[in-house]
Amino acid sequence: MTRRWWGALIAAVVLTATIVVPNVPGRRIAGEPVAGVVAGPPSAGDCVTWMADPWPRFDRPAPQVDDVMDYPTASTGPCPDPGGGPIVGEVVSVETTASPPARISATDYLSQLAQCPIDAIAYTGSIAPVVDVGGGTSVVWAAQPEFRYTRVGPDRAQRARGQHWSACLIGADDGSPYDGRLRDVLTAGTLPPPFGACFSAPDLSTAEAVACDRPHAAELIGTARLGPRPVTRDDLRLACVAFAGRALRTADPTRGGAIDIRVATGPEPATDPVVDSFVSCLVVAPPGTSFARSLIGLADAPVPAG
């Protein structure tokens, strides 16, 4: 009997709904339906608020030809005013005639990405790498900002509107958001914290990587690979000091002893002169002190003590 009662009740509710609901006056909105706004192609210098991250698939051994992925996309637009919130990247360059596929093999993607670091040099600027140490010998330093490049294309809605383009983006190596801008950062700006290579100690063989906006003892500003021509340790340190002056953009990168400039060699045994070795150029805080941010682009500002 109970089951019959419930069945009758449900039938009554359904019947009532079919009669009443169509006659309940609804809220009508005047006007014509409008399609959602679809962003146009990005422009060089735009800021990135979100981007797809294709890089986890490259953390394992080299991807295979049949490893296919969606072509990365991103949300871009005009950069916010200073203090208007962090971003995750910037648009370095745009190819307005490119037609990237909706899906691409990982190996083909790496080939398409190869131009991005080259385009980025004109965007971020660069630190002059060659330091002459005399006798026809030079040390060629490679700056070590933690940049990562991603090539993106139109999303599904943009493709449906017939957009054809690809863009090179620059961001932090770990995808961290940041304040500040990377345009001309190596020639006129100061490096935002996620892009520095900062460490808990000067001995890189045992030190831990540290975020550059946290107290840290050392920052790696350059590396070099020496060939068979010998370079004395004194000349190597002078070359490191010269490169540090360019990176910090100051005539005295030691700041009268407030910053120690060191060369680390290894893991090869220490020799003098040095040949066929990988060497690092470091800025180091004096004992008992630390830095509070990257020193690249410090110029004449006070040393940021941690």
N, C-alpha and C positions, 0 to 999 in steps of 0.2 A: 504493500500500500504506500509506503514511504517513497519507494522508487517511482511509482506512478505520479505521486504528488509533485516530486521534483521535476519530472518530465513535463507535466502540465505547466508548471511555473516557468520553466525555460522557454517553452513554446509561446507563452503569453508575453514574455519580455521581448522575444525576437519580433513578434507581431507588432507590439507597441512601437518598437524602434523603427520598423519599416514604415509605419504610418507617421510618427512624430518627427523623426530626424529630417526628412526632406523638407518639412515645413517650418523648421526652426530657422528664423532669419539669421543669416551669417553676416560677418563683417566683410563688406565688399570694398576693394581698393581700386580706385580709378586709375586708368592708364593702360599702356601696352606692356607686355612682357619684354624685358631687356636682357640680352645675353650677358653673362659675367664678363668682367673686364679681363682681358688677356694682356699680360705685360709684353712690351715690345722687346727687341734685341737689346742687350746691355751695351754700355759704352765704356771705353777704357777710363779707369778712375772711379767707376761705380763701386759701391760697397756691397758686400755679400752678407746677408743675414742668415742664410741657410744654404748648405750644399750637400749633395749626396757624397758619401764617403766610399770610394771604390777600393781603398787601400788595404782593408783587412784581408782581401783575397790575395794580396801580394806578400803578406807576412810569411806565408808558408813557402816551400821551394817554388822555383820559377813556374808560373802558370803555363798550362799546356795550350796548344792551338785551339782545342775544342772547348776551352773554358770561356763560355760566352756570358756576357753581363749586359744589363741595361746601360745605355750611354748615360753618364752622369748628368744631372741637371742641378740648377741652383736658383735661389731667389735673390735678385739683385735690384739695386735702385740707387738714388742719390744718397750720398753719405750724410749721416746725421751730424748736427753741429757738435763741436767739442763738448764732451760730457753728456751727449745725448744717448749713450748706451753703447755697449760693446758690439763688435762685428766679428765675423769669422773669416773674412777674407776680402780681397779687392780684385777688381778686374784689371788685368795687366794689358791684354790686347784682345781684339775681336776680329775674326775673319768673317766678313759679311757675305761672302760667296760660298762658304763651306756648306756641305750637306752631310753632316755626320749621320750614321745609321741609328735607328732606334735601339738596336742591340749590336754589340761588337765583341770580338774575341779580345781577351786580355792582352795578348801579344800585339795585336793591331793597335790597341789603345795606347800601349807604351810607345809605339812608333809615332803615333799622332802627338803624343805628349812631348816629344823630344824638343820641339821648338820653344816650348814655354819658358824654360830657364834662360834661353837666349833673349826672348822678348822681355823677360823680367829685368835684365841688366839695365835697359833703358828706363825702366819704371822705378826701380829702387836706387839706381846709381850703383857705383862700385868703389871699392877701395883699391888704389893702385897697388898691384901685387909684387912688383919687382924691386928688390933692394940690391944695389951693387955693393959688393964687399971687397972690390979691388982685385987686381990680377986677372981681370977678365972673367971673374966668377960672380954670379948673382944668386940670391936666394929668392925663390918665387913662392910667395905666401898665398894660401887660399883662405879667404875669410870664412868664418864658420857660423853665420846666422842660421837658425833652424827654420829655413823656409821649406814649404812643401807646395808643389804645383799640381793643379787639377784642371783638366780640360773638360768643359761642359758644353752641352748643346740644348736645343729647344726642348721644353717638356711636352707632354702629350697635347695640351691645349694649344700651345704655340705651333706645334707641327700641324695641327688641324687647321690653323689659320694660314698655313703656307710659309712659315718662317724657315729660313735656311741660314744658319750661322754656327760658329763655334767660338768659344772664348777661353782664354787662359786665365786661371785664377791663381792667386798666391795667398797662402795662409800659413798658420803655424804647423809645425811638423806633427804635432799630436792633435790638431784640430781645435785647440783651445781658443775661446773668444778673447778679444783684446780691445783695448782703447788705444787711440792714436792712429796714425796712418803710415803706410809703407812707401808712398811715393817720395822719392829722393831721400829715403831714410838713411842711406849709407853715405850721403854727401851733405845733407843739411838737417836731418832730423835726429831724434833719439830713438833707439831701438826699444819697442815695447817688450815687456818682460817675457812673453812666451817664445821670443825669437832668439834670446841669448843662450849660450852654452855654458851654464854656471855649475859649479861643483862645490862639494863640501870641503875639499882639501886640494892642495896643489898637486899631490901625487895622483895622477889620473888612473894609475893602475889599481888603486884601492878606493879612490874617492867615489861618492855617490852623486848622481846628477841632482841638481836642486833647482827649483823654480827661481828665476832671477829676481822676483819681487820678494823673496825670502832671504834672510841673512845667509851669505855664502862666502867662502874663503878665496875662491878663484874663479876666473872666467877664461875660457879658451877663445882667443880672438883670431888665431890663424894656425894653419899647419903647412908643412912643406916637405917635399921628398927630395933629399940631397942625392946627387949622383956621385960619380967616381972622383970628381974634383974635390980635394980636401978643403974644408972650411974650419978655421980655428974656432974654438969655443968663444973666444972674445969677439971675433967677427960675427959669429952667429947671434950672440946676445945683442950686439949693436944693430944687427939687421932686425932683430925682434923689437928693439926699442923704436927703431925707425918706423916699422910697420904699426906698432902700437900708437905712435904719434898720429899716423894717418887715420887709424880706426877711431881713436878718441877725438881726433881733430884738435890737437893741442900741440904746442911746441915742446912742452915738457910733460910727457905722459907719466913720469914718476911723481909729479906734483911735489917735488922737494922731499921725497921719501914717503909720502902718503900712499903711494902705489908701488909695489915691487914688480918689476918686469923679469920674467923667467923663461928660460928655454928648457923644455923637457925632451929628452931623447929616450927612445925605447921602442920595443923591449930589448933592443940591442945593447950590449955592454957599452959603458961610457968610454969613449976614446977622445983623443985630442991630437990632431984635428979629426973632425967628424966626416965620414964618407958613407955613401950608400945607406943613409938612415932616414927614418921618418921622424920629424921633429915638430914640436908644438910650441907656440908662443902664447904665454899666459900673462894675465894681469892678476896679481896676488895681493891680498890684504895683509898688512903687517901683523905679526903675532898678537893675538888678543883682540883683534878687530875683525870686522867683516864688511862686505858691501851689501847694499839693500836693493840694487837693481843693476841692469847691464850698464857697463861703462862705455859701450860703443856709442859715439856721438856725444860724449860728455861735454866736449868743448871746454868752456871756461866756467861751467857750473860747479858748485861744490861737490866734492866726492861724497856719494850717497852712503853714509855709514849705516850698518845694520844694527 
